[in-house]
Amino acid sequence: KKLWMRVGSLILSTAFCHGLAAVPTKGPYWGKLTHSYHHVPTLDDSDPRLVIISPNVKCPQEGCPFPLLSYAHGAAGGGWYTFEGYFALWRQIASFGFVIVAPMSCSVGCKQGGWDTYYEEQLKVIDWAHNVSHNGSKPKPGETWAGTAAIDWTKGVGVVGHSMGGQATVRSAGKEHVVRYNISAAVLHHPFWDKASGTVDVVVPISAFTGVADHICPPNETKLILSGVTGVPITYRNQLQPAEDHLEPVLVPPIESSLLGAYTAGWFDVYLNGNTGASYALFYDPSDPDSLCNSATMQECYNHRV
């Protein structure tokens, strides 16, 4: 059954106070972010636009260029809802030094192919960013860089998605696409998955975030995905308290977590930037009070290294 048919009224009766861990929720580029919209004819004509958000800084003095992340929205999250719903989360992730590009198409499935072809939108925006950044003129050293000009293509690309975008991300992270698009890591936010979704063949490090309170895409769907992943690092967070439901990526704190973006950025910092220090400890040092599995009361949380 298609996810958008499941989505109904989600009543939030209690807003918990989040941010138990001392992990910073805003990165060093928080006050230096910019965004823009672009029409892309190759995207599904349900809404052939994308949004890109990035630090707007001078290179290389201020740490850029930065890795690219392609974010796939969830059901009913396309069009202007792509921006309105996810903007706070994207700003949080981008503030740690990432460029994020996201298709606005396919809010309730693509006109051409429904949800089965939605992952292609996530890949098309990577193509668009690559073509623009290589065809356009680069700023000179010391000038301000932003958007596609600020992308570091040498570090690989990250894919991340919510709900139906999580399903798309699993497909994008499969062996058929990782070489073509230089995909090096993946993150899932409360993903949709069922047996009809197909075979899981993820071949890059993957981190999955869900919660006991998610009754739209419950944790067993995330577990179904991860049961098919072998030979790569895996992180799984199923949070019990404070309760995180299906809308964790789109509702701002304190209704939902203030840490989702920070841990997402941390994962990509490890597997795109190669960080073996503080970001690495967030996942692989059980003695660190700020590590993911120590950040809240968990139903289940684990980090498997290969």
N, C-alpha and C positions, 0 to 999 in steps of 0.2 A: 504494500500500500504506500502510495507516494507520501512523502513527509509533509508536503504542504497541506494535504488533506487532514493530517493529524493536528496541525497547529490550531489551537483554539485559544480560549481565554486562559492565561496563566496568572493566577491570583497570587500576588506576593503579600502574604499576611504579616511577615516579619522581616525586618531589615536588620541583619546582623552587622556588628562593627568589625570591619576587616582590617587587614594589614598587621597581622600578629607578628610576622617576621620583620627583621630590620632591613630587608632588601630594599634598596631605593626604588621608588615607583616612577621616578622621572630620571631620564638620562641626562648627560651633559649638554645635549643639543636641544633641550626642551624649549628654550626661548628663541631658537633659531630654525624653526620649521616653516616650510612653505608647501602649498599644494596647488594642483591645477587639474583641469579636466580636458580630455581630448577625444575627438571623434575618430573612431577606428573602423573603417569599412569592412574589415575582415571579421569583426565581432558579429554575433547573432543580432538580427535586426529588431529583436524585442527592445533593445536599447544599446546601440553600438557605440558606447562611450566607456572610458575608463577614467579612474582618478589615480593620481600619483602624488605621494607625499614624501618629503625628504628633508634632511637638514639643508640649510641655505648658508654655506660657509665658504671661506677661502681655502683653497687647496695649494699645497699640501699642509699648510701651517696648522689647520684645525682638524687634522685627522682623516680627511677624506682622501680618496673616494671610498664608497661604502658598498657592502653587498646588497644585492637585490632580493626582495621577498615578493612573491606573487600570492595575494590573498583572495580566496574564493568565498563569497558571502553565502549565507544560508537561504533557505526557502523564504520567499516574501521579503528578501533583503536586498533586492536589486533596485535599479533606478536610483532615485534620490535617497531611498532608504539605505543604499550602500554607504553613502556618505554620512547621513544622519545617524545611522545605527552604530557604525563601527569607527567613527572618526576618533573618539576618545582613546580607544584601544590602539588604533594605528599611530596616533601621536605618541602614545607611551612607548610603543616598540621602536618607532623611528627615532625617538629622542636618544636611544642608546647607540645610534649610528647605523641606521639601515634606510634604504630606499624601498618604499612599498608601492606596488602597482596593483590595482584591483579592477576587474571588469564589473561594469554596472548592468550587464546584460543578464537575461535568463532569470528574472525574479521569481517566476513560478514555473521554471523549466524553459528550455530554449525552444524557439519556434521550429527550429530544425533539429529534431532529435530528442526533445524533452530533456530529462536529467541525464540520459545516457551519454549525451555529447557535451555536457556542461564542463567537464574537465578540459575540453579543448579550448574553452574561453580562458582558463587559467594559463594555458600554454601560449595562446595567441598573444596575450599581453606581454609575455616574456619576449616573444619575437618582435613585437612592436618596440619595446624598450631597446632591444639590441640594435634594430635597424636605425632608430632615431639617433641613438648615442654614437653609432659609427658613421652615419651619414651627415650628421650635423657638425658644425665647427666646435671644437673644444675651447673652453676659456684658457687663457694663458695662466701659468703658475702665479699665484697671488691674487687672481681675480676670484669673484664669487661663483661658486659652482652649486647647482641645484638640479633636481629632477634627474633625467637620464644622464646628464653630463657628470653627475656625481656617483655613477655606478662603477664599482670595481668588478670587472668581469673575470678576474683571475681567481676569485675565491669561490666560485660556484654560486648557484642560485638556490634559495630556499622556497619551498611551497608550504602554504598554511591555509587552513580553511575551517569554517564553522558549519555544522549541521550537514546539509547537502553539499556544501563546500568541502566538508571533511571527506565525504565520499569521493568528490572530485580530486582532492589532494592525494588520496590513496592511489587513485588511478594515475595521476600525474607522476607519482613517485615510483611507478613500476619500471621494470627494466627496459620496456619498450621506449621510454621517454627520457630517462635520466642522462643518457649520453648525448642525445640530440639537443637537449636544453641545458646541459651542464648542471643538473639538479643534484645537490649534495646533501640536503637534509630536509626533513619534513616535520610539521607540527599539526596535530589535530585538536580542534576545540569542539567538544561534544559532537562527534561525528555521527552521521547516519550510516548504517550498514545493515544489510540483510543478506540472506543466502542468494537472493536473486541479483545481488550487486555484482557477482562474478568472483573470479579468483583474485586473491591478494598476492601480489608479487613485488612488494616494496623491497627495494635494494639499497636504501640509504638510511642513516640514523633517523629514528622517528620517536617523537614524544607526544603522548596523548593525555589530554586533560578532560575529565568528566567529573560527575558528582552524583551522590545518592539521590539528590533531589531532582535530577533530570528525569522526568517522566515522558518526555517527547522522544528523545533518543537515549534511552537508559544505558547505564554502563555496560550491560551485556553486549550491546552493539559494538562498543569500543573493544571489548575483550574478544569478540569474534574477529575483528580486524587483526589484532595483535597475535592471535593464535595462528595466523597464517604468515607471520613475519619471522624469518630466521636469518642468522648470520650477520645481523647488524645491531648496533646499540638500540635499546628500547627503554623508554621511560613511561611509566603509567601512574597517573594520579587520579584516584577516585576519592573525592573529599567528602567527609561526613559532616563536620562542623568547623567553621561556619558553613551552612548549607549553600552549595552552588548548583543552580538549576540550569536549564537549557539556554537561558538568556545571559549567562555570565559574560560572553564577549560583547554584548550590546548595551547593557545597563551599567551606568557609571556608579562608582562607589558612593556611599556605603551600601547600596542595594546589593551589588555584586562585588567580586574580589578586586582589590587594587593591585594584586600581584600577578595576574594572568599575563599581562604584557611583559612584565619584568622577567618572569621565568621563560616566556617564549623567546624574548631577546637573548636570554642567557644560553638557551639551547643552540640558537643560531650562532652565538658568539663562540661557542665551543666548536661547532662542526662546520662553520664557514670561515671564521677568523682564526680558528686553531688555538683559542684561549685555553691554557692549562692551569690557570690560576683561580681567581675568585669565581668566575662563571663555572668552571669545571667542578669546583667544590659544591656549588649549588645542587648538583646532581649526584656526585660520587663521593662525597665526604659525609658519612652518617653522623660524625661527631660535630658537624657544623650546625649550629642552631638555626641558621638561615637556609639550610638545604631544603629542597622542595618537600621531601617527606616529613620534615620537622616543622613545616610552615603552618600547619593546621592539624586538626584531628582527622585522620584518614581512615576510611573504610578499608582501602588497600592502596599501597604505594610502593613501587619498586623501580630500581634502575639496574638494567642488565647491560653490562659491557661485554663485548666479544673478546 
